[in-house]
């Protein structure tokens, strides 16, 4: 499965558009319970713990989108967009949603 944020793949004409596919993940991230602490953490340097949570959520969301695209018969997803959002009371949960267009190249 080929993924790209661009609407086309150079040298690979799109033979068929199959439709929009999405992947969503909501994961608990204690880092987001205290927004002030998160800003301090962000501006004070990188946090490996928080980065791992972001990477895990993004990877899970992308894998879910890939599975849905494969079920449609796609061999690529183009125009991918990934959105990150905190949700829940006090922003205690992280939501990662990705979407793109499933295609056959």
Secondary structure, 3 states (H helix, E strand, C coil): CEECCCCCECCECCCEEEEEEEEEEEEECHHHCCHHHHHHHHHHCCCHHHHHHHHHHHHHHHHHHHHHHHHCCCCEEEEEEEEEEEECHHHCEEEEEEEEEEEEC
